[in-house]
Amino acid sequence: MTNQETPAVTIPTEIDTPEILVDRDILERNIDRMASAVRAKGLSLRPHAKTHKIPEIAARQIAAGASGLTVATIGEAEVFAAAGVNDLFIAYPLWVSPQKAARLRRLAETAQIAVGVDSAAGAAMLGTGLGKAAGSVSVLVEVDSGHHRSGVSPEAVVPVAEAAARAGLTVAGVFTFPGHSYAPGMPIEAARQEQQALQQASEGLAAAGFDITRRSGGSTPTAMLTENSVATEVRPGVYVFGDAQQLELGRCAVEDIALTVAATVVSHHETPADGPARFIIDAGSKILGSDRPAWASGFGRLIDQPDARITALSEHHATVEWPERGTAPAIGQQLRVIPNHVCLAINLVDDVAVTSRGELVDRWAVAARGKNK
Amino acid sequence: MTNQETPAVTIPTEIDTPEILVDRDILERNIDRMASAVRAKGLSLRPHAKTHKIPEIAARQIAAGASGLTVATIGEAEVFAAAGVNDLFIAYPLWVSPQKAARLRRLAETAQIAVGVDSAAGAAMLGTGLGKAAGSVSVLVEVDSGHHRSGVSPEAVVPVAEAAARAGLTVAGVFTFPGHSYAPGMPIEAARQEQQALQQASEGLAAAGFDITRRSGGSTPTAMLTENSVATEVRPGVYVFGDAQQLELGRCAVEDIALTVAATVVSHHETPADGPARFIIDAGSKILGSDRPAWASGFGRLIDQPDARITALSEHHATVEWPERGTAPAIGQQLRVIPNHVCLAINLVDDVAVTSRGELVDRWAVAARGKNK
């Protein structure tokens, strides 16, 4: 946008700030594009719902052909099962306390449930907790493909799978999260490591006599990079909305950003007339989230001003440095912020304002917000 | 704690993880200690409720002698007014949209309301929005005492106050937030700058004919540092709970930490036998928050293991590096994390588990969670 152009009217007049806006048209385009691309590769798509936590978005993903959803917690699984999703993968090495076991047993009565496992102890606890229901819950062994978070190395999957089988669980496959793909220049190498880890782990399990059918991989950065995939399914999450991290990594374009935070300029700094303008907007870390990887250029981006940067963030204030003083918005003007990490922003609000062509068309509850267990 | 000691049983058996625990005894001690210290200095105490967002805690602060509460948003003010708090200061330079103006007018019918202002434009908008109710709302002009967020310099307060008076508002005083006190070695200098800014600003207003009665300052780091205070009131927030930032700044001790996140070890890394242990717990950025100032030693602290560090954080995983391999907790063990910034952690949960001497004694709703506008 040049200075002469008028910015598009993209904030409906009913919106009071700060508020999360979801552009339904861009959202649906993102959902369809990923569904088509994954289908063209012959893979299953199991989107990670921790990004959006919204049943209306899950329904669109399923309608576009997703085989089910990925979630991070039992609480998220409960929300989406209640909304009618009947195939859920909890991609996390749960330690199944008695409370969690009771909830998992109830879930398994109405939905196809798979759970991550990365230790013999965790597998045994899961089997004990599920009791007679153990056979109806599948497990996927988590493999570390280089992110070094949870998961075992590919050569260490067999003992975990054997413990799961002893506990009465159905070992359905392996999964990995190439989280190190979220760094500049890393997606191609991370995608290669991901495929290699899935291959090695599944060969190991086959050699040990396991008949596995699911090899699950894929983050938003790597989901589209793999030719002749070893994986049978991918689990991208962020692609539905995009965010400033994905934008700065070059994994999405500004026109793919479906979620922004509407904010108002509330204060202006006194700065030298020949320098950049600095002002404060009313969207802080309590609506944007405060993730900031070392390589990020700030705490989020402004969608209509690519050269502006958010240089400081507190709970209800973001400090914006705006390169050209003459075009800086006055106190009272509204603008839209792209959060750095959209999964954190969505988890801070109870609902979102849904827009289409600049009109407010709906409100969706973030039904799984805060479901951390 | 030495390796030989058994850690205190501080997580009630009913607790499933991750979960926020508030130790009621420590909380009440923190509330009483701050109230006594502020009273001894002859100041009013107006605690910032954005830290806790919980009416049961506000009631204890008022009972201990707080003159009212500070809040950051109209939404927080609405929650605490509904809970019976009748004197509220919204310490933020609001841009009062028509929606916000209507809510402020309703609030002013039942509570004493003061609002921050730091621009002539914002003051005019506030006066217009309040209309006939303008006279019943006080404003405090925000002064920048060195944090360089919102607020005007002390010599620039008069035009803002004059705009507020023209808009029909009652100019009751000045306020500042010495946020730069949240850095190593800064509290004493920040407290000095805070006093100087309040002094200069209030002298300027007096010279311009304003009869101001409120000079409001004070964060948790600076609240207790000032002798012969220029301020008439202080607004600390974090002191009720403490957090890892305050601990690392030396502003509280481990035994003052009233809020922790109960977590479970879910995964262990394969690491060399002579090195530190590394493991994963089920508390990530969606319950701890992801604030990490440059000077912090990690993404939070473990309350029973001062030498452990949280070296990486994602949404549902924290990676803990534990110095001595032999004492590392096994998969399935529970431990307690001190969040870096407690104001963000509390805003991620719908309620907290209240404990006393290791027993679960209550649950409190985080009634103002997510009230960003």
Interface residues (C-beta under 8 A of the other chain):
Chain A: D16 T17 P18 E19 K50 A72 T73 Y92 P93 L94 W95 S97 Q99 K100 D118 S119 A121 G122 M125 H148 R149 S150 G151 V152 S153 A156 G179 T264 V265 V266 S267 H268 H269 E270 I280 D282 S285 K286 I287 G289 S290 D291 A312 S314 E315 H316 H317 T319 A330 I331 G332 C343 L344 N347 L348 V349 D350 G370 N372 K373
Chain B: D16 T17 P18 E19 K50 A72 T73 Y92 P93 L94 W95 S97 Q99 K100 D118 S119 A121 G122 M125 H148 R149 S150 G151 V152 S153 A156 G179 T264 V265 V266 S267 H268 H269 E270 I280 D282 S285 K286 I287 G289 S290 D291 A312 S314 E315 H316 H317 T319 A330 I331 G332 C343 L344 N347 L348 V349 D350 G370 N372 K373
